[in-house]
Amino acid sequence: MSIIAVTGATGYIGGRLVPLLLEQGHSVRVLTRRGNALRDVPWGTRVQIVEGDLTDPQAAAQLCEGAEVLYYLVHSMGGTSNFAPVEERCAHTIVEAARSAGIGRLVYLSGLHPEGELSRHLASRVEVGRILESSGIPTITLQAGLIIGSGSASFEMVRHLTDVLPVMPAPRWVLNRVQPIAVRDALHYLGACAGLPPEVSGTYDIGGPEAHSYGDMMRLYADAAGIRRPVILALPVLTPWLAAQWVNLVTPIPRSLAIPLVESLQHDCVMRNRDIDAVIDRPAEGLTGYRRSVELALAKMRDDTVETTWTTAHALEAPAEPLPSDPQWAGHTVFTDVRERETSASPAALFRVIASLGGETGYYSLPGAWALRGLLDKLAGGVGLRRGRRNRTSLALGDAVDWWRVEELVPDRLLRLRAEMRVPGRAWLELSVEPTETGSRYRQRAVFFPEGLAGRLYWLAILPFHGVIFSSMARRITTAAEGLEAKDEA
């Protein structure tokens, strides 16, 4: 049984590729910054986990040791502006580790791109490919365009633009042709790379059966979703920067991710050839067309069976920070808002309500106020509330819940959410349950670590709203839990 090393296993593609490799009979080793990030993933106990990141030569060496194939699935999209040096450093680090470990193949997922001048993000991905391909190790680079599947950033961008806007003023790039690929087909090609002979090396384009304009993709999405086709007005005055602000405002995609996505659409982005067919056979059922890809994605959303989303990925230069334990607060400025309520509901019923917060359910208090705060965050370039949830009723460590990230999860006891909205400091919302003789005790704690004067003024400004929002939230959550339990007993 071969050992396959995977970087980016907590991302959208990596999180779906790993179980495919396991099904093929491989032993898989993954690299993650926090080992417990894979605790709630269905395949988490079936892989070897190396804790660290790609800037650490020791972690890279541990990942590569004894492996035959390495998948390189990381990128900087959604990170800070200083991403190119970080990406190059990571690529050089993994090449050195792979050479030392005697790895026999590198597999890299890059993007389709036109000839000539490229956006900074595409140029960086091309440079990473060059570093890997010049390593002396047989390397296969797959270049994909928009990947369409439940939870993918490309699909979510199309979905929200089409759902929200019956008439869409759009930049002229909506007329450019792009060649999307279904996520199932991208995974088919990636999975097949592990078994290629060493003489196969080079760069190959992959894509669906046909190309479409971005405008046509929105119309075809509307057909598949059963909604009215949008009227698209292509305007020459919308610059890529302005278009990215529009995408940030209307869709769940934050500005930091919208900019590279929009930049990649400035030119036709289609396959130059089908050379991949001579190397890897097409899927047995054939390549999946765009409309069928949309139908499959919508079905997964309806069935609540979305495996991964674009929100699960973290940029290379944006590591997660856990909440310091209470004893470590000594000597630091920290603001808290604590609410407690007794309820006749059982701990299990109460936690079911807690675990359903966010997304379509909301937060049981003043939805207009939450929506306004989400809009303000969007205007500031943040993630806002539209990210929603991967699953309507269940959570896992690392899941995104609107502008929160699940940082700690103990079933029937504790949910801790770390804020990813734009605030002058660090913020958490912790919801916990304790059993009592008559039911359970609900405890709700907001924690804020301010940064400088701005952080302190921010907390003082929102404190009056907390008095209304958080008290209402605690009351309605416990009431909902009592109603849920009564319904279960009926």
C-alpha positions in Angstrom: 0.0 0.0 0.0 1.5 3.3 -1.1 1.7 6.4 1.1 0.3 9.6 -0.4 1.1 13.0 1.2 -1.6 15.7 0.8 -1.2 19.4 1.5 -4.4 21.5 1.6 -6.4 18.5 3.0 -8.7 20.9 4.9 -9.6 22.9 1.8 -12.4 22.5 -0.7 -10.7 20.1 -3.1 -8.4 18.4 -0.6 -11.2 17.6 1.7 -12.9 15.6 -1.1 -9.7 14.1 -2.6 -8.5 12.5 0.6 -11.5 10.1 0.9 -11.2 9.3 -2.8 -7.5 8.3 -2.3 -8.5 6.2 0.7 -11.2 4.4 -1.3 -8.5 3.6 -3.9 -6.6 1.8 -1.2 -3.8 4.3 -0.5 -2.5 5.3 2.9 -2.8 9.0 3.3 -0.8 11.5 5.3 -2.0 15.1 5.6 -0.5 18.4 6.9 -2.6 20.8 9.0 -1.8 23.7 11.3 -4.0 22.3 14.0 -4.4 18.5 14.4 -7.8 18.6 15.9 -9.1 20.5 12.8 -9.8 17.0 11.3 -11.5 15.6 14.4 -15.0 15.7 13.1 -14.2 14.9 9.5 -15.5 11.4 8.5 -12.1 10.3 7.3 -10.1 12.0 10.0 -9.3 8.8 11.9 -8.1 7.0 8.8 -5.2 9.3 7.9 -1.8 10.1 9.4 -1.8 13.7 10.6 1.3 16.0 10.6 0.8 19.2 12.6 2.6 22.3 11.1 2.6 24.4 8.0 4.5 24.6 4.7 6.9 27.3 5.9 8.4 24.8 8.4 11.0 22.5 6.8 10.7 20.0 9.6 6.9 19.6 9.2 7.4 19.3 5.4 10.0 16.6 5.9 7.7 14.7 8.3 4.9 14.9 5.7 7.1 13.6 2.9 8.9 10.8 4.7 8.2 7.5 3.1 5.6 8.9 0.7 5.6 8.0 -3.0 3.3 10.8 -4.2 2.7 14.4 -3.0 -0.4 16.4 -3.8 0.1 20.2 -3.6 -3.3 21.8 -3.2 -2.6 25.0 -1.4 -2.9 28.6 -2.6 -3.1 32.1 -1.3 -6.5 33.2 -2.5 -8.4 35.1 0.2 -5.1 35.9 2.1 -3.2 39.2 2.4 -1.6 41.1 -0.4 1.9 39.8 0.4 1.1 36.3 -0.8 3.6 35.7 -3.6 6.7 35.4 -1.5 4.9 33.1 0.9 3.7 30.9 -1.9 7.2 30.7 -3.4 8.8 29.9 0.0 6.2 27.1 0.6 6.9 25.6 -2.8 10.7 25.7 -2.3 10.3 24.1 1.2 8.1 21.3 -0.1 10.5 20.6 -3.1 13.5 20.3 -0.7 11.5 17.9 1.5 10.2 15.9 -1.4 13.7 15.5 -2.9 15.2 14.4 0.4 12.4 11.9 1.0 12.7 10.4 -2.5 9.1 11.2 -3.5 8.4 9.8 -7.0 5.7 12.2 -8.1 4.3 15.7 -7.4 0.7 16.6 -8.4 -0.2 20.3 -8.5 -3.6 21.8 -9.2 -3.3 25.2 -10.9 -5.6 27.3 -13.0 -6.4 27.8 -16.6 -5.0 31.1 -17.8 -4.5 33.1 -21.0 -1.2 33.9 -22.6 0.4 37.2 -21.8 0.2 39.3 -18.7 -1.5 37.6 -15.8 -3.2 38.8 -12.6 -1.0 38.6 -9.5 -2.7 35.5 -8.2 -2.6 33.6 -11.5 1.0 34.7 -12.0 1.9 33.4 -8.5 0.2 30.0 -9.2 2.1 29.7 -12.5 5.4 30.5 -10.6 4.6 27.8 -8.0 4.1 25.3 -10.9 7.4 26.3 -12.4 9.2 25.7 -9.0 7.6 22.3 -8.7 8.2 21.3 -12.3 11.9 22.3 -12.1 12.4 20.1 -9.0 13.7 17.1 -11.0 10.8 15.1 -9.6 8.2 13.9 -12.1 5.5 16.5 -11.8 2.0 16.7 -13.3 0.2 20.1 -13.2 -3.5 20.1 -13.9 -4.9 23.5 -14.9 -8.6 23.9 -14.2 -10.9 26.8 -14.7 -14.0 27.4 -12.6 -14.7 24.4 -10.5 -18.5 23.8 -10.1 -19.8 21.9 -7.2 -21.8 22.4 -4.0 -19.9 24.8 -1.8 -17.2 25.9 -4.4 -16.4 29.6 -4.5 -17.1 29.8 -8.3 -20.5 28.1 -7.8 -21.5 30.3 -4.9 -20.6 33.4 -6.9 -22.8 32.4 -9.8 -25.6 31.3 -7.5 -25.9 34.4 -5.4 -25.5 36.8 -8.3 -28.3 35.0 -10.1 -30.5 34.5 -7.2 -30.3 38.1 -5.9 -30.2 40.2 -9.1 -33.0 39.9 -11.7 -31.2 42.7 -13.6 -27.5 42.7 -13.3 -25.3 45.5 -14.5 -22.0 43.7 -15.1 -18.5 44.3 -16.5 -17.8 43.3 -20.0 -16.0 40.1 -18.8 -19.4 38.5 -18.5 -19.1 38.0 -22.2 -15.8 36.2 -22.0 -15.7 32.5 -22.5 -14.7 30.2 -19.6 -14.6 26.5 -19.4 -16.0 25.2 -16.1 -15.4 21.7 -14.8 -17.6 19.7 -12.4 -15.9 19.0 -9.1 -16.4 15.3 -9.6 -14.5 15.4 -12.9 -11.6 17.5 -11.3 -11.4 14.8 -8.6 -11.4 12.0 -11.2 -8.3 13.5 -12.9 -6.6 14.3 -9.6 -7.2 10.8 -8.3 -5.8 9.2 -11.4 -2.6 11.1 -11.2 -1.4 8.9 -8.3 -1.1 5.9 -10.6 0.6 7.5 -13.5 4.0 6.1 -14.6 7.1 8.3 -13.8 7.7 9.2 -17.5 4.4 11.1 -17.5 5.2 14.7 -16.6 4.1 18.1 -17.7 1.2 20.6 -17.7 -2.3 19.6 -18.8 -5.5 21.5 -19.1 -8.7 20.0 -17.7 -12.2 21.2 -18.2 -15.8 20.3 -18.9 -17.2 19.3 -22.3 -17.9 22.9 -23.4 -17.1 26.6 -22.8 -19.6 29.3 -21.9 -19.7 33.0 -21.3 -20.0 33.9 -17.7 -23.4 35.5 -18.6 -24.6 32.2 -20.1 -23.5 30.3 -17.0 -25.8 32.6 -14.9 -28.6 31.9 -17.3 -28.1 28.2 -17.3 -27.9 28.3 -13.5 -31.3 30.0 -13.5 -32.7 27.3 -15.7 -31.4 24.5 -13.5 -32.7 26.3 -10.3 -36.1 26.9 -11.8 -35.9 30.7 -11.5 -36.3 33.5 -14.0 -33.2 34.2 -16.1 -31.5 37.4 -15.1 -31.2 40.3 -17.5 -27.5 41.0 -17.9 -26.3 44.4 -18.9 -22.6 44.4 -19.9 -21.1 47.8 -19.1 -17.6 48.9 -20.2 -17.2 51.2 -17.1 -16.9 48.6 -14.4 -13.3 48.0 -13.6 -12.1 44.7 -12.0 -11.8 46.5 -8.7 -15.3 47.9 -8.8 -16.7 44.5 -10.0 -14.9 42.8 -7.0 -16.6 45.3 -4.6 -20.0 44.4 -6.2 -19.3 40.7 -5.9 -18.2 41.2 -2.2 -21.5 43.0 -1.5 -24.0 40.7 -3.2 -22.4 37.3 -2.6 -20.8 35.5 0.4 -17.4 35.9 -1.3 -15.3 38.4 0.7 -13.4 41.1 -1.1 -10.1 39.4 -0.5 -11.3 36.4 -2.5 -13.5 38.3 -4.9 -10.6 40.2 -6.3 -8.6 37.2 -7.6 -11.8 35.5 -8.8 -12.8 38.6 -10.8 -9.2 39.1 -12.1 -9.2 35.6 -13.4 -12.2 36.4 -15.6 -10.8 39.3 -17.5 -9.9 37.2 -20.5 -11.2 34.1 -22.2 -10.1 31.1 -20.0 -10.6 27.9 -22.0 -8.6 24.7 -22.6 -6.0 25.0 -25.3 -6.0 21.3 -26.0 -7.2 17.9 -24.8 -3.8 16.4 -24.4 -5.0 15.1 -21.0 -7.0 12.4 -22.9 -3.8 10.7 -23.9 -2.7 10.4 -20.3 -5.9 9.9 -18.3 -9.1 8.4 -19.6 -12.3 10.4 -19.2 -14.8 9.4 -16.5 -16.7 6.2 -17.4 -19.9 8.2 -17.6 -18.3 11.0 -19.6 -17.5 14.6 -18.7 -20.3 16.4 -16.8 -21.8 19.4 -18.6 -22.2 22.7 -16.8 -26.0 22.6 -16.3 -25.8 19.0 -14.9 -23.0 20.2 -12.6 -25.3 22.9 -11.2 -28.2 20.4 -10.8 -25.9 18.0 -8.8 -24.7 20.9 -6.6 -28.2 22.1 -5.9 -29.3 18.5 -5.0 -26.5 18.2 -2.5 -27.6 21.5 -0.9 -31.2 20.4 -0.7 -30.2 17.0 0.8 -27.8 18.7 3.3 -24.9 16.5 2.1 -22.3 19.1 1.2 -18.9 17.6 2.1 -16.7 20.7 1.9 -17.1 24.4 1.1 -14.8 27.2 0.0 -15.1 28.5 3.6 -13.2 25.5 5.0 -9.9 26.7 3.4 -7.5 29.0 5.2 -5.0 31.2 3.3 -1.4 30.2 3.7 -0.5 33.3 5.6 -3.7 33.3 7.8 -3.3 30.8 10.6 -6.2 30.3 13.1 -5.8 31.6 16.6 -7.6 29.7 19.4 -9.2 31.5 22.4 -6.6 31.7 25.2 -7.7 29.8 28.3 -9.2 31.9 31.1 -6.1 31.8 33.4 -4.0 33.4 30.5 -6.3 36.4 30.5 -4.4 37.8 33.6 -2.7 41.0 32.7 -4.6 41.5 29.5 -7.6 43.7 28.7 -10.6 41.6 28.1 -14.3 42.4 27.8 -17.1 39.9 28.4 -20.8 39.7 28.3 -22.3 36.8 30.2 -25.9 35.6 30.2 -27.3 32.6 32.0 -30.8 31.0 32.1 -32.4 28.0 33.6 -34.6 25.9 31.4 -36.7 22.7 31.8 -35.3 21.5 28.5 -32.8 18.6 28.5 -29.2 19.3 27.7 -29.6 17.4 24.4 -32.6 19.5 23.3 -30.9 22.7 24.3 -27.8 21.9 22.4 -29.8 21.0 19.3 -31.0 24.5 19.2 -27.5 25.9 19.8 -26.0 23.8 17.1 -28.6 25.1 14.6 -27.7 28.8 15.0 -26.8 30.9 12.0 -27.6 30.4 8.3 -31.3 30.2 7.6 -32.1 29.9 11.3 -30.5 33.1 12.4 -29.7 34.0 16.0 -33.1 34.2 17.7 -32.9 37.9 18.2 -33.4 41.0 16.2 -32.6 39.6 12.7 -32.6 43.2 11.3 -29.7 44.2 13.6 -27.7 41.1 12.7 -28.3 41.8 9.0 -27.2 45.4 9.4 -24.0 44.3 11.1 -23.4 41.8 8.4 -23.9 44.5 5.7 -21.4 46.8 7.5 -18.9 44.0 7.6 -19.4 43.4 3.9 -18.9 47.1 3.1 -15.6 46.9 5.1 -14.5 44.0 2.9 -15.3 41.3 5.5 -17.1 38.0 5.2 -20.6 39.2 6.3 -23.4 36.9 7.2 -24.0 35.3 3.7 -21.5 32.5 4.1 -24.2 30.5 5.9 -23.5 27.0 7.0 -22.3 23.8 5.3 -25.1 21.8 7.0 -28.4 23.1 8.4 -28.4 21.0 11.6 -25.0 19.6 12.3 -21.6 21.2 12.9 -18.0 20.1 12.8 -14.8 21.7 14.0 -13.6 24.3 11.5 -17.0 24.8 10.0 -18.0 28.4 9.0 -21.2 29.7 10.4 -21.8 33.1 8.8 -19.0 35.3 10.1 -18.0 32.8 12.8 -15.7 29.8 12.7 -16.4 26.7 14.9 -13.3 26.6 17.2 -14.5 24.2 19.9 -17.3 21.7 19.8 -18.3 19.3 22.6 -21.6 17.6 21.8 -24.4 18.5 24.3 -22.0 20.7 26.2 -20.1 23.5 24.4 -20.0 25.5 21.2 -17.3 28.1 20.8 -17.4 30.4 17.7 -14.5 32.6 16.7 -15.4 35.8 14.9 -14.0 36.4 11.4 -15.7 39.7 10.8 -13.7 42.9 10.7 -13.3 44.2 14.3 -10.5 46.0 16.1 -9.6 43.0 18.1 -10.4 39.3 18.6 -13.9 38.1 19.4 -15.6 34.9 20.4 -19.1 33.7 21.3 -19.3 30.7 23.6 -22.5 28.8 24.3 -22.5 26.1 26.9 -25.0 23.7 28.6 -24.9 22.3 32.1 -27.4 19.6 33.3 -29.5 20.5 36.3 -32.0 18.5 38.4 -34.9 20.1 36.6 -33.4 20.4 33.1 -30.3 22.4 32.1 -28.6 25.7 32.5 -27.8 27.8 29.4 -24.7 30.0 29.6 -23.8 32.5 26.9 -20.5 34.4 26.9 -19.2 36.9 24.5 -15.4 37.6 24.8 -13.6 40.4 23.2 -9.8 41.2 23.2 -9.6 44.8 22.1 -6.7 46.2 20.0 -5.7 49.7 21.1 -8.1 52.6 21.6 -10.2 51.6 18.6 -11.0 48.3 20.2 -12.1 49.8 23.4 -14.3 52.4 21.7 -15.8 49.6 19.6 -16.8 47.6 22.6 -18.3 50.7 24.4 -20.3 51.5 21.2 -21.9 48.1 20.9 -22.4 47.5 24.6 -26.0 49.0 24.6 -27.0 46.8 21.7 -25.6 43.7 23.5 -28.0 44.4 26.3 -30.9 43.9 24.0 -29.6 41.4 21.5 -27.8 39.0 23.8 -30.6 38.9 26.5 -33.2 38.3 23.8 -31.0 35.6 22.3 -30.6 33.7 25.6 -34.3 33.9 26.3 -35.5 32.7 22.9 -32.9 29.9 22.6 -34.1 28.4 25.9 -37.7 28.9 24.9 -37.1 27.2 21.5 -35.4 24.3 23.3 -38.4 23.8 25.5 -40.7 23.8 22.5 -38.4 21.3 20.7 -38.5 18.9 23.6 -42.3 19.2 23.9 -42.6 18.4 20.2 -40.4 15.4 20.6 -42.5 14.1 23.5 -45.8 14.6 21.7 
